[in-house]
Amino acid sequence: MTTTPAPFVVPEPAQRKGRKNNPEKTRESILQAAITEFVQQGLAGARVDAIAERTQTSKRMIYYYFNSKEQLYVEVLEKLYGDIRNTESNLHLAELEPRMGIRRLVEFTFDHHDLNVDFVRIVCNENMHHGEYVKRSSAIRSMNKTVLTALDEILRRGAAEGVFRQGLEALDVHLLISSFCFYRVSNRHTFGEIFQVDFEEAAIKQRHREMICESVLKFLQA
């Protein structure tokens, strides 16, 4: 009697491993690679082929997730703005005394811009496009309202307690904080070369960090 060999069956764990897919991880990997490409090449010079190569995926996969290079760029903007706003929300500013709340927000903004040069470069690039792609994202406008809401709450509490003057606009204060922290990174090469300043030097960095904190608090004080 001849026995027919049983068909070979791939063990279940191996089948699952071969088919395993993580869409969120894939999207995040593409976004990270796109940030690098857009920072180095700008929107016009960035190539989807290069992003695919960085992620060891295909152009088809990138278009599957993002539809076009322009939409990928919009989502890069959303990610970068979202990262700073989400981290701000974890500062618990409403729980702090008003002056301490402002100091923490200023220090966070300074540190974030100093450590996230890609964010500054992408925003500079978007300004060269006159904010064309920011206009396409209602999410960016919505998420950036959170910092104004938090600032307005601090300013109102500070005015009620007599430590801040009346009539302060949250948008103006946000602009004041952002302008120094952003310019210090966006223009570090030209400014640093012209005036022979090393913006990476720890003592200079600490001096600038304290300077912007004191400047903002003195502007706000009653």
N, C-alpha and C positions, 0 to 999 in steps of 0.2 A: 504493500500500500504506500503510495507516494503522498507526502504531506506538502501542501502548498505553503511556501514561506509567507508569513504575515507581512503586510505592507509596512514599510518604514514610516514611522510617525514622528514628526518633530515634537520634542517635549513642549508642553504648554508654556512654561516660562520663557523658552527660547522664542516661541512664536510671538509672544507679547513684547519681548524685548526688541525684536526686529521691526515691529509695527509701532513701537512707541513714538508718540509725537507730542510736542509741547508747543502749541501755537503761540502762547504768550512769551515763552522763552525765545522762540524764533523771531517774533516781532521786536522784542527788546534787543536782541543781537543785531538785527538789521538797523534799528534806530541808533545804536551805539556806533556802528560802523559808518552810518550816514553822517553822524555828527563830525567824525574825523574827516570824512571826505568833503563835507560842505565847509568846514573850517579851513582846510588846506586849499581847496579849489574854488570856493564860492559856488553859488547856485549855478551860474552859467557854465563853469568849467567842470563841475562835478559829473562823474560818469556812473551810471547804474552798474555797468560792467565792473567797475572798481569796487563798488559796494558789495556786489555779489562775490567778488574774489575775496574780499576781507572776511566775509561770513561763510565762505565755502558753500554757498548756495547758488541759485540760478536767478537770472533776470526775471524769468517767468514767476518764480516764487515771490520776488519783491513786488512785482506788479499785481500779483494775486492779493497781497496784503495791503498795498498802498495805492494801486491803480496807476500812479504816474510819479515821475521824479518830483514834480511840483507839490503833489499831495504828501509825499514823503518829507519834503522840506517843511511843509506846514506842520506836520506831526512832530518833527524835530523841534520846532519852535514851541509847540504845545508842551512837549516833554521838558524842555529846559526851563520854561516859565513855571510849569507845574512843580518841578523839583524845588525851586526856591520858595514858592508859595506854600507847598506842603510842609516844608521844614519850618517856615515861619510860624505855621499854625501850631507847632509843637513847642514854641517858646513860652506859652502860657502867659502872655503879656498882661492879660486882664487880672491875673493874680498878683501882679507886682505893683509896688508903689510907683506912681507915674514917672518920676525921674529915673528910677531903676529900669522901668519898662522901656523908656526911650533909649537908655544906654545899652540895654541888651539888644534892642532892634538895630541900633547903629553898629554895634560890634558884630552882630551876625551878618549884616549887609556887607560890611568891610571884609570880613573873613570869607564870605561866600564868593565875592567878586575876585578876591585875591587868589583863592584856591581853584576857581572855575573859569579859567581864561577862555575856554571854548564858548562859554555862555556869552562873555563880552564880545568875542569875535563874531559870533553868529548874529548878535543884536546889531553890531556895527554893519555887518553885511546886509541885514534887513533894512537898515536905515538908508543904505545905498539904493535899495529898491523902493524907497519912499513908503515903507510899511505896507507894501502891496499884499504880502502874504499874511501878515498879521490881520489885515482887514478881512481875510477869508475865514478867520477862526473866531466864532462867537465864544468858544471855550476860553481863549486867551483873555478876552475882555472880562469874562465872568470871573475867572480865577484870580485876576489881578485886582478885583474889587475887595478881596479879603484883606489885603494889607491896608487899604484906606479905611476899611471898617475898624480894624484893630487900632490904627493910629488915631482915628477920630474918637474912639472910646477912651484912649489914654489922655488925649488932649482935653477932652471934656472933664474927666476926673481931675486932671491937674489944675484946670481953671477953677473948678468947684472947690478944691482944697487950697487955692491961692498960691500954688507953686508955679503955675503957668499963666501967661497973660491971656486975656479974652480974645476971641475973634480969630483964632488961628485956623487955617485951612489944612486939612490932612493932606491934600494933594500937594500943596506948597512944601510942606515938611518932608513928604516923601521925595519930592524933586530935589530938595536941598541935600538929603542924605545920599540919594542915589548919584547925584552929579559928581561929588567928590570921589566916592568909592568906585564909580565906573570910570571916570576920567583917569584916575591913577593907574588903572590897568590898561585901558584902551590906548593911552598915549605914553606908556612907560618907556617905549623904545626911543621915540623922538625927544620927549622931555628929558629922559635920562641921559641921552647922548649930548644934547645941547647944554644941559646944566651939570653934567657929570654926576648924576645921582644913581645909586644902585638901589632900585626899589625892592630887591630881594634881601638887602641887609636887614637883619633882625631889629637892630636898634632904630633904624629909619622907619621900618614898618610899624613898630610899636609907637613911635612918636606920632606918626600920621594917624594911627588908630585912635590914640588919645585926643589928638587935635580935633578930629571930626566930632568925637563925642562931646568935648567941651564946647565946641562951636555951636552945635545944635542945641545943647542944654542952655547956653547963654542966650541964644536967640529966643528960646521958648519962655525963659523965666519971667515971672511977673515983675 
